[in-house]
Amino acid sequence: MADASVYLGFAVRSGKIVLGIDNIERCRKRIYALVLCPTASDNLADKVSSFASKRGLPLGVTESPLEDMIHKSNCKALALLDENLAKAVMETIGR
């Protein structure tokens, strides 16, 4: 089974991802899951958690920093816009 970084890489290459909480909050597309970096600040973690609970979205926290997994600097939160990729990522990082 592949790890989360492989699935997140697929999401980046296919354009099925939204980076950053500000962009996530403005997103008009259907969001299937949120992923949070373990190095995110408490304020950001609360904001992402609140967003996820209001919309009934699964929220996963990766074990390693998101910057390393998707090769985007200073990325602390992302949203997945593909249902199958979201399921795969949530299964690999756990909830």
MDTraj code that builds the backbone (N, CA, C; nanometers):
import mdtraj as md
import numpy as np

residues = "MET ALA ASP ALA SER VAL TYR LEU GLY PHE ALA VAL ARG SER GLY LYS ILE VAL LEU GLY ILE ASP ASN ILE GLU ARG CYS ARG LYS ARG ILE TYR ALA LEU VAL LEU CYS PRO THR ALA SER ASP ASN LEU ALA ASP LYS VAL SER SER PHE ALA SER LYS ARG GLY LEU PRO LEU GLY VAL THR GLU SER PRO LEU GLU ASP MET ILE HIS LYS SER ASN CYS LYS ALA LEU ALA LEU LEU ASP GLU ASN LEU ALA LYS ALA VAL MET GLU THR ILE GLY ARG".split()
xyz = np.array([
    [0.0839, -0.1185, 0.0000],
    [0.0000, 0.0000, 0.0000],
    [0.0886, 0.1252, 0.0000],
    [0.0504, 0.2229, -0.0771],
    [0.1265, 0.3472, -0.0863],
    [0.1035, 0.4331, 0.0380],
    [0.1980, 0.5216, 0.0633],
    [0.1785, 0.6113, 0.1772],
    [0.1098, 0.7404, 0.1318],
    [0.0778, 0.8256, 0.2273],
    [0.0001, 0.9462, 0.1995],
    [0.0705, 1.0401, 0.1021],
    [0.2043, 1.0453, 0.1067],
    [0.2752, 1.1393, 0.0186],
    [0.2549, 1.1049, -0.1285],
    [0.2385, 0.9768, -0.1602],
    [0.2134, 0.9361, -0.2987],
    [0.0767, 0.9885, -0.3443],
    [-0.0246, 0.9680, -0.2613],
    [-0.1587, 1.0145, -0.2959],
    [-0.1662, 1.1667, -0.3009],
    [-0.0976, 1.2333, -0.2091],
    [-0.0955, 1.3797, -0.2113],
    [-0.0239, 1.4303, -0.3362],
    [0.0802, 1.3594, -0.3796],
    [0.1494, 1.3944, -0.5039],
    [0.0568, 1.3820, -0.6238],
    [-0.0250, 1.2757, -0.6263],
    [-0.1238, 1.2599, -0.7334],
    [-0.2211, 1.3776, -0.7326],
    [-0.2655, 1.4184, -0.6146],
    [-0.3609, 1.5284, -0.6028],
    [-0.3005, 1.6591, -0.6539],
    [-0.1738, 1.6836, -0.6206],
    [-0.1072, 1.8055, -0.6670],
    [-0.0962, 1.8056, -0.8185],
    [-0.0510, 1.6932, -0.8756],
    [-0.0325, 1.6858, -1.0207],
    [-0.1639, 1.6943, -1.0969],
    [-0.2710, 1.6444, -1.0374],
    [-0.4000, 1.6474, -1.1067],
    [-0.4784, 1.7763, -1.0800],
    [-0.4258, 1.8616, -0.9925],
    [-0.4934, 1.9872, -0.9626],
    [-0.6145, 1.9715, -0.8729],
    [-0.6219, 1.8622, -0.8002],
    [-0.7364, 1.8339, -0.7134],
    [-0.7043, 1.8684, -0.5685],
    [-0.6421, 1.9854, -0.5485],
    [-0.5961, 2.0240, -0.4161],
    [-0.6085, 2.1753, -0.4013],
    [-0.6359, 2.2199, -0.2796],
    [-0.6384, 2.3625, -0.2475],
    [-0.5456, 2.3808, -0.1286],
    [-0.4510, 2.4736, -0.1399],
    [-0.3513, 2.4948, -0.0351],
    [-0.3840, 2.6179, 0.0482],
    [-0.3706, 2.6062, 0.1788],
    [-0.3876, 2.7201, 0.2688],
    [-0.5309, 2.7398, 0.3140],
    [-0.5474, 2.7753, 0.4415],
    [-0.6821, 2.7885, 0.4976],
    [-0.7613, 2.9023, 0.4334],
    [-0.6951, 3.0099, 0.3960],
    [-0.7683, 3.1199, 0.3314],
    [-0.8279, 3.0751, 0.1984],
    [-0.7500, 3.0026, 0.1202],
    [-0.8001, 2.9509, -0.0076],
    [-0.9063, 2.8436, 0.0137],
    [-0.8898, 2.7643, 0.1172],
    [-0.9878, 2.6598, 0.1474],
    [-1.1225, 2.7241, 0.1813],
    [-1.1202, 2.8288, 0.2631],
    [-1.2449, 2.8948, 0.3019],
    [-1.3146, 2.9613, 0.1832],
    [-1.2375, 3.0057, 0.0841],
    [-1.2952, 3.0696, -0.0348],
    [-1.3324, 2.9706, -0.1442],
    [-1.2924, 2.8460, -0.1305],
    [-1.3128, 2.7457, -0.2351],
    [-1.4616, 2.7212, -0.2588],
    [-1.5014, 2.7226, -0.3849],
    [-1.6414, 2.6989, -0.4214],
    [-1.6647, 2.5562, -0.4713],
    [-1.5585, 2.4791, -0.4810],
    [-1.5715, 2.3406, -0.5260],
    [-1.5996, 2.2505, -0.4062],
    [-1.6438, 2.1302, -0.4335],
    [-1.6725, 2.0332, -0.3279],
    [-1.5428, 1.9849, -0.2664],
    [-1.5316, 1.9964, -0.1352],
    [-1.4150, 1.9499, -0.0610],
    [-1.4514, 1.8168, 0.0048],
    [-1.3622, 1.7183, -0.0087],
    [-1.3889, 1.5858, 0.0464],
    [-1.3115, 1.5565, 0.1739],
    [-1.1986, 1.6248, 0.1951],
    [-1.1202, 1.6008, 0.3166],
    [-1.0207, 1.7141, 0.3361],
    [-0.9805, 1.7336, 0.4605],
    [-0.8784, 1.8318, 0.4952],
    [-0.7593, 1.7607, 0.5565],
    [-0.6411, 1.8120, 0.5271],
    [-0.5181, 1.7553, 0.5819],
    [-0.4413, 1.8688, 0.6488],
    [-0.3935, 1.8409, 0.7694],
    [-0.3228, 1.9406, 0.8483],
    [-0.1809, 1.8930, 0.8769],
    [-0.0878, 1.9857, 0.8742],
    [0.0526, 1.9575, 0.9027],
    [0.0714, 1.9486, 1.0548],
    [0.1543, 1.8578, 1.1026],
    [0.1763, 1.8484, 1.2480],
    [0.2486, 1.9702, 1.3056],
    [0.3130, 2.0508, 1.2202],
    [0.3844, 2.1694, 1.2686],
    [0.2979, 2.2957, 1.2621],
    [0.1695, 2.2806, 1.2337],
    [0.0800, 2.3962, 1.2255],
    [0.0608, 2.4576, 1.3638],
    [0.0403, 2.5878, 1.3662],
    [0.0178, 2.6568, 1.4933],
    [-0.1163, 2.6141, 1.5534],
    [-0.1319, 2.6364, 1.6832],
    [-0.2576, 2.6024, 1.7504],
    [-0.3740, 2.6807, 1.6912],
    [-0.3500, 2.8070, 1.6576],
    [-0.4538, 2.8913, 1.5993],
    [-0.5015, 2.8336, 1.4659],
    [-0.4073, 2.7957, 1.3804],
    [-0.4432, 2.7382, 1.2507],
    [-0.5136, 2.6040, 1.2692],
    [-0.4641, 2.5226, 1.3604],
    [-0.5264, 2.3921, 1.3853],
    [-0.6709, 2.4094, 1.4312],
    [-0.6961, 2.5079, 1.5169],
    [-0.8331, 2.5349, 1.5618],
    [-0.9211, 2.5805, 1.4463],
    [-0.8664, 2.6656, 1.3607],
    [-0.9413, 2.7177, 1.2461],
    [-0.9787, 2.6049, 1.1490],
    [-0.8827, 2.5180, 1.1191],
    [-0.9065, 2.4063, 1.0271],
    [-1.0045, 2.3071, 1.0892],
    [-0.9865, 2.2789, 1.2173],
    [-1.0753, 2.1858, 1.2865],
    [-1.2188, 2.2383, 1.2888],
    [-1.2343, 2.3665, 1.3134],
    [-1.3665, 2.4287, 1.3143],
    [-1.4310, 2.4203, 1.1754],
    [-1.3521, 2.4507, 1.0707],
    [-1.4019, 2.4431, 0.9333],
    [-1.4483, 2.3007, 0.9011],
    [-1.3678, 2.2022, 0.9403],
    [-1.4014, 2.0619, 0.9126],
    [-1.5280, 2.0196, 0.9863],
    [-1.5408, 2.0579, 1.1122],
    [-1.6578, 2.0150, 1.1887],
    [-1.7854, 2.0837, 1.1396],
    [-1.7770, 2.2100, 1.0986],
    [-1.8945, 2.2804, 1.0471],
    [-1.9480, 2.2150, 0.9202],
    [-1.8580, 2.1615, 0.8389],
    [-1.8985, 2.1028, 0.7110],
    [-1.9011, 1.9502, 0.7107],
    [-1.8720, 1.8905, 0.8237],
    [-1.8755, 1.7452, 0.8337],
    [-1.7694, 1.6761, 0.7510],
    [-1.6505, 1.7369, 0.7433],
    [-1.5414, 1.6827, 0.6623],
    [-1.4429, 1.6044, 0.7480],
    [-1.3860, 1.4977, 0.6932],
    [-1.2798, 1.4291, 0.7659],
    [-1.1545, 1.5165, 0.7705],
    [-1.0853, 1.5116, 0.8833],
    [-0.9629, 1.5891, 0.9019],
    [-0.8534, 1.4943, 0.9462],
    [-0.7433, 1.4934, 0.8712],
    [-0.6295, 1.4093, 0.9055],
    [-0.5067, 1.4935, 0.9317],
    [-0.4224, 1.4454, 1.0217],
    [-0.2958, 1.5124, 1.0510],
    [-0.1837, 1.4186, 1.0082],
    [-0.0963, 1.4678, 0.9238],
    [0.0132, 1.3851, 0.8743],
    [0.1195, 1.3669, 0.9819],
    [0.2002, 1.2633, 0.9662],
    [0.3090, 1.2391, 1.0608],
    [0.4305, 1.3251, 1.0282],
    [0.4551, 1.3476, 0.9004],
    [0.5683, 1.4312, 0.8596],
    [0.5143, 1.5631, 0.8029],
    [0.5963, 1.6680, 0.7983],
    [0.5494, 1.7983, 0.7500],
    [0.4968, 1.7921, 0.6061],
    [0.3886, 1.8641, 0.5817],
    [0.3296, 1.8689, 0.4476],
    [0.4266, 1.9258, 0.3446],
    [0.5113, 2.0198, 0.3870],
    [0.6076, 2.0801, 0.2937],
    [0.6948, 1.9723, 0.2293],
    [0.7340, 1.8743, 0.3098],
    [0.8184, 1.7664, 0.2591],
    [0.7404, 1.6698, 0.1703],
    [0.6133, 1.6516, 0.2005],
    [0.5327, 1.5542, 0.1281],
    [0.4906, 1.6040, -0.0099],
    [0.4582, 1.7334, -0.0221],
    [0.4086, 1.7840, -0.1511],
    [0.5045, 1.8827, -0.2161],
    [0.6167, 1.9080, -0.1514],
    [0.7220, 1.9951, -0.2063],
    [0.6724, 2.1369, -0.2341],
    [0.5899, 2.1881, -0.1436],
    [0.5432, 2.3270, -0.1476],
    [0.5840, 2.3905, -0.0149],
    [0.6571, 2.5008, -0.0225],
    [0.7079, 2.5607, 0.1006],
    [0.5968, 2.6246, 0.1831],
    [0.6094, 2.6108, 0.3135],
    [0.5211, 2.6733, 0.4120],
    [0.3750, 2.6325, 0.3967],
    [0.3490, 2.5117, 0.3569],
    [0.2118, 2.4617, 0.3451],
    [0.1753, 2.3907, 0.4752],
    [0.0723, 2.4394, 0.5416],
    [0.0311, 2.3824, 0.6698],
    [-0.1061, 2.3162, 0.6649],
    [-0.1870, 2.3496, 0.5640],
    [-0.3205, 2.2905, 0.5521],
    [-0.3568, 2.2790, 0.4048],
    [-0.4300, 2.1732, 0.3727],
    [-0.4763, 2.1561, 0.2352],
    [-0.6097, 2.0852, 0.2336],
    [-0.6811, 2.1059, 0.1239],
    [-0.8096, 2.0411, 0.1021],
    [-0.7997, 1.9544, -0.0220],
    [-0.8626, 1.8389, -0.0173],
    [-0.8644, 1.7470, -0.1310],
    [-0.9991, 1.7567, -0.2012],
    [-0.9942, 1.7734, -0.3339],
    [-1.1143, 1.7943, -0.4130],
    [-1.1565, 1.6701, -0.4915],
    [-1.0917, 1.5585, -0.4668],
    [-1.1252, 1.4337, -0.5355],
    [-1.1642, 1.3306, -0.4302],
    [-1.2798, 1.2704, -0.4462],
    [-1.3330, 1.1782, -0.3458],
    [-1.2433, 1.0568, -0.3247],
    [-1.1978, 0.9959, -0.4339],
    [-1.1154, 0.8758, -0.4211],
    [-0.9787, 0.9050, -0.3601],
    [-0.9173, 1.0162, -0.3992],
    [-0.7895, 1.0543, -0.3393],
    [-0.8079, 1.0872, -0.1912],
    [-0.9167, 1.1529, -0.1585],
    [-0.9437, 1.1864, -0.0183],
    [-0.9568, 1.0600, 0.0662],
    [-1.0290, 0.9608, 0.0146],
    [-1.0447, 0.8342, 0.0873],
    [-0.9086, 0.7656, 0.1058],
    [-0.8288, 0.7636, 0.0003],
    [-0.6987, 0.6985, 0.0071],
    [-0.6072, 0.7684, 0.1081],
    [-0.6057, 0.9011, 0.1058],
    [-0.5213, 0.9760, 0.1994],
    [-0.5680, 0.9533, 0.3422],
    [-0.6970, 0.9586, 0.3676],
    [-0.7489, 0.9390, 0.5030],
    [-0.7185, 0.7988, 0.5545],
    [-0.7234, 0.6993, 0.4672],
    [-0.6913, 0.5628, 0.5088],
    [-0.5447, 0.5480, 0.5462],
    [-0.4570, 0.6182, 0.4735],
    [-0.3132, 0.6021, 0.4985],
    [-0.2637, 0.6839, 0.6177],
    [-0.3247, 0.8001, 0.6440],
    [-0.2769, 0.8780, 0.7583],
    [-0.3612, 0.8530, 0.8825],
    [-0.4752, 0.7891, 0.8673],
    [-0.5626, 0.7635, 0.9816],
    [-0.6348, 0.8894, 1.0229],
    [-0.7370, 0.8741, 1.1031],
    [-0.8121, 0.9937, 1.1454],
    [-0.7878, 1.0229, 1.2894],
])
top = md.Topology()
chain = top.add_chain()
for i, resn in enumerate(residues, 1):
    res = top.add_residue(resn, chain, resSeq=i)
    for name in ("N", "CA", "C"):
        top.add_atom(name, md.element.get_by_symbol(name[0]), res)
traj = md.Trajectory(xyz[None], top)
